Amino acid sequence: MKQNEKTLNKEDFRRLFPTMIDLSCVRGCHSRIEIHEMAVLAKEIQCAAVFAMPSQTSYLIKEMKGTEIPVGGVVGFPSGAQTTAVKVFEATELVKMGCLELDMVMNQNELRNHNLQYVKKDIEAVVEVAKGIPVKVILEITNLSREEIETACKIISETGAKYIKSGTGWMQSGTTVEHIKQMRKFTKSDIKTKAAGGIEDMDMAYQMYLSGCERFGLGINRAKKFLKDI
């Protein structure tokens, strides 16, 4: 949510929330049955995008054929510790498959090693092969100190990425409203924000929205629970 945009009231947010969801099946245990269930739900609610792990992405693309809902691909899941060459290869393959968005995991190791040029070039390399497709960079924010969050946000602001994203959803601890506030504080205003991992209920999602969040990553099972409240 940009500062010059009209803020939705809570009821309007609740009504429009499905269109802000990135639905995902990005756990190593997700089967094609769950991918199919996600595709059915995505078509029903007209969500923002859908994501699967790379080996199942071509199947998901087939499932979503004939819709206008973008299929996204995940790069460097879940650790972000792959080499840049591996991330570039993965991103290139996903784009060739037909992915229209990429969510990539930042290299936390090199951030904490203070190898900041590596972190920046790693992201820039994926942005380059994305060829204009929106790239969302994942902090895995619950692993980082406030100072590391600030540093990461400033780096991402200079890479050409379109979004900054809080987490993969693989961590035991989750994103908080305060995390979203920090991300917005330290990131350039033209970069959008996505929350993922630990979004507990609609009230929390609304507070994240008011703090500047524009997309919400939800796994298939959590999404079903959320949608019962709408």
Secondary structure by P-SEA (a helix, b strand, c coil): cccccccccaaaaaaacccccccccccccccaaaaaaaaaaaaacccccccccccaaaaaaaaaccccbbbbbbcccccccccaaaaaaaaaaaaaacccbbbbbccaaaaaacaaaaaaaaaaaaaaaccccbbbbbcccccccaaaaaaaaaaaaaccccccccccccccccccaaaaaaaaacccccbbbbbccccccaaaaaaaaaacccbbbbcaaaaaaaaaac
